[in-house]
Amino acid sequence: MKAFTIVDLNTGTLRPADLPAPPAPGKNQVRLELIGTSINPIDPLVAKGYGAPLLNTKRQVPLIPGRDAVARVADVGKGVTDLRPGQRVLVAASPRTGGTYAAVFNLPRKCVAPIDDSLSDATAAGLGYAGLTALQSLAAAGLSADNARGKQLCINGASGGVGSIALVLARRWGAQITAVASERNQDWVRRLGADQTVDYRDPAAMAAIDADIILNFAAPGDNHRQNPLLDLLRRRDTPGRAYVNTTNPVLSLATEKGVVRGLATSGGIYLKKRLAAHRAGIRYRWVLFQENAEQLAYLARVFADPDTPTIVSGNQPLDALPEAFNNPTGPPSPGKGVFMVDAR
């Protein structure tokens, strides 16, 4: 079976490999045949051991990365009664599971949702993992389709995969959106529905952002120590303020200090930040990805709508995956780039 694997966690280099096919699916598992997949920013990091004390405790190799995919059901294990062979599914696997960079792979039933013909293969290939992260971040901020209309929302890192999907969802729900992105990606976020755009390199524009809810999807860093967007919320005196961060230090501290000390340290940081925000009247949350088949099905319905703008910025053959994976510092593209078994 064709796959792409990591055999050296020091280099994290992705290489093609020929591996035995996985065994028959176990209880509550689904056997899947790959149609297309994509790269999430966490994938090259995990390939180099990032978060290994939590995500790859035995540091097993070869490691087959991959968080999301569009695939076809090949077989189902005992306990799976609502899927059938030949059915297309949207896939989102946690960093603990992974494995979508293979021709055939098994995943828990909760990692997949059936999709109909109205959702394209290309969109589905890049939607799962980033889409769930976006949806769960909006929920952590207290936003839903029922209450978002008219809310003032700022999305930092709005042109990335998670940010793009969150922007599309929030726009669909009727929120007023300020999108923070680089100058080169301003047109991209406007096309997705941003009401205002801000270049993150412009301090004055950043300080003038008018929003009560902030979703931070920017690249990881030391933002648990200083965060101007959170400070912006502190200066406001409006109800319903919320700050949600996906770039928290949980995995980095677990990598640096080990599981126990890393979780204790990050937990202390979180509690301190959350308590301080609560005292200022701000809802403060960190978001860690969770597998959720029902939310996957919701994403599939939204992005099957022909009026929903595409979040796919590039479509390449699957064989191009290693080159893109091994060069994560290359020119950043907005949205999601996908890699298809039968690229057209």
Secondary structure as GFF3:
##gff-version 3
##sequence-region A 1 344
A	DSSP	beta_strand	2	6	.	.	.	ID=ss1
A	DSSP	beta_strand	14	18	.	.	.	ID=ss2
A	DSSP	beta_strand	29	38	.	.	.	ID=ss3
A	DSSP	alpha_helix	42	47	.	.	.	ID=ss4
A	DSSP	alpha_helix	52	55	.	.	.	ID=ss5
A	DSSP	beta_strand	68	76	.	.	.	ID=ss6
A	DSSP	beta_strand	88	92	.	.	.	ID=ss7
A	DSSP	beta_strand	104	108	.	.	.	ID=ss8
A	DSSP	three_ten_helix	109	111	.	.	.	ID=ss9
A	DSSP	beta_strand	112	114	.	.	.	ID=ss10
A	DSSP	alpha_helix	121	125	.	.	.	ID=ss11
A	DSSP	alpha_helix	128	140	.	.	.	ID=ss12
A	DSSP	beta_strand	152	156	.	.	.	ID=ss13
A	DSSP	alpha_helix	161	173	.	.	.	ID=ss14
A	DSSP	beta_strand	176	181	.	.	.	ID=ss15
A	DSSP	three_ten_helix	183	185	.	.	.	ID=ss16
A	DSSP	alpha_helix	186	192	.	.	.	ID=ss17
A	DSSP	beta_strand	196	199	.	.	.	ID=ss18
A	DSSP	alpha_helix	203	207	.	.	.	ID=ss19
A	DSSP	beta_strand	213	216	.	.	.	ID=ss20
A	DSSP	alpha_helix	228	234	.	.	.	ID=ss21
A	DSSP	beta_strand	242	245	.	.	.	ID=ss22
A	DSSP	alpha_helix	250	257	.	.	.	ID=ss23
A	DSSP	alpha_helix	259	279	.	.	.	ID=ss24
A	DSSP	beta_strand	283	286	.	.	.	ID=ss25
A	DSSP	alpha_helix	293	304	.	.	.	ID=ss26
A	DSSP	beta_strand	312	317	.	.	.	ID=ss27
A	DSSP	three_ten_helix	318	320	.	.	.	ID=ss28
A	DSSP	alpha_helix	321	325	.	.	.	ID=ss29
A	DSSP	beta_strand	336	340	.	.	.	ID=ss30
###
